[in-house]
Amino acid sequence: PSLTSCCSASTATNPYPYPNPTELTMSAKEEKGASTAKLASLVGGWYLLNTFYNIYNKQSTNMVHAHWTVASAQLVVGIVWSFFVWGTGIRKTPNLTSADIAACVPIGLFACLAHCGSVLAAAVGAVSFQQIVKACEPVFAAVIGVLVPPVDVKPILAYCMLLVIVGGVGLACIKEGKGVDINYDALLYASMANASAAMKGKLGSSVTKALKADKTKNMDAANVYAVMNIISFLCTIPFVVINELSSLPEVWENAVAEHGAGPILKNVFLSGLCFYFYNECAFAFTSHVGAVTSSVLNTAKRVIIIVVSAIVFQEVMERNTVLGSAIAIGGTFAYSLTSKKSAPKKKAE
């Protein structure tokens, strides 16, 4: 079924120790105040699933050298889940007009580019390097916040933290005895992901807020992400066709001959499953606590991913890499805290 038919249909992201994705649909009362246990379970699911996603994603792209296709296939897993919960009535089906969907398309496009950029960056380079560069996302967000209306000017201290982030990433790129050593392909793709994520955040805030406010549209945090995931998948199709379709049969045949179809499909499926449900956890958590707290925890999450990926994939972490990544992540953490403007003081009557 098409997205339009899905969104107009009747209301007819598990055996893991994480929050059940079917329970992420939130009422207005739940959004105003969530228990500590629920928030902790959302963070736990977010961290754990994100970590496993990075592992399965790297294994998938190591096996199949059709990285746009892998990124697109990962989104299909979430789409299947969305149609299942909508079709069975576990979740209310979004009730969107064509105008609503049109408003979501630019956000879905940038979500697509953010996801694909991340997949390609990890595919052509180390996961740890991808995460270090992605710590620069606030730099892109700050620039876009000033250039794209409505203008969002941060406090001076926040902009100072951007220099710390850039300096940390730069230090991480300096290898002892080799000088500057940069995987430019990974840097380019990770930067594409950063810029796209910043644009998605800039354009998406007002649109998703309006959709959530209209209760007749059934657009809670989980359904907002589900709809964006569908649009993101549709946006990946032209990239797959242009970049990989002609060579895909041969690439697939070679991958199956070397690794077998079973392991490839397993890793792609699990990476897609983890990707969808970690984002559901992240969306639900953010809707409870706000963007600043979510950004701080997202920064801390990168530390876990860098450490785990270095162990799993035996990625060499030299002194400058460790120190630079610590500085960059620390700067991102500080930026998240200092970027929130103080509420204006009320005048005494």
Secondary structure, DSSP 8 states (H G I E B T S, - for coil): --HHHHHHS------SSS--GGG----HHHHH---HHHHHHHHHHHHHHHHHHHHHHHHHHHH-S-HHHHHHHHHHHHHHHHHHHHHTTSS------HHHHHHHHHHHHHHHHHHHHHHHHHHHS-HHHHHHHHTTHHHHHHHHHHHSSS-----HHHHHHHHHHHHHHHHHTEETTTEE---HHHHHHHHHHHHHHHHHHHHHHHHHHHHHH-GGG---HHHHHHHHHHHHHHHHHHHHHHHTTTTHHHHHHHHHHHH-HHHHHHHHHHHHHHHHHHHHHHHHHHHHH-HHHHHHHHHHHHHHHHHHHHHHTT----HHHHHHHHHHHHHHHHHHHHSS---------
